Amino acid sequence: MFLFRKGTDMIIILIYVDDIIVTGSNTVLVHQVVSSLHSQFALKDLGILNYFLGVEVCWQGSSLHLSQTKYIQDLLTRAGLADCKPIATPMTTSHTLSASEGSLLPDPSQYRSIVGALQYCTITRPDISFSVNKLCQFMQSPTDLH
């Protein structure tokens, strides 16, 4: 992420591999930056931001709402949990998990993949951070209980 400030104007440029978001407080300055980048690189302006790296962007007046609904639904399908019923609290704080209980998973790669994807979900769902952190503690040797 790059920030540029000049007086009261600010430009924010977010780059991830070949995806770029350019935004700022002054639309004229934003267009100048985009034009300058376009003169040096092949750019494709996709207009108003709606979706970026699994995060949906919904504009509500001058503010925006971030959501990962599609990403989370795809993750639930991948994990075979798409038909499960939701609960208010994903894990009790009094429940303890142990590295020595349960049977080691024969292939822990799916566990690691799903827990890693859940870490990414905490961007818009901080309420699951405690549970995801607990699961991350067993990435080395996950068992069927995890």
Order of alpha helices (4+ residues) and beta strands (2+ residues): beta-beta-beta-alpha-beta-beta-beta-alpha-alpha-alpha
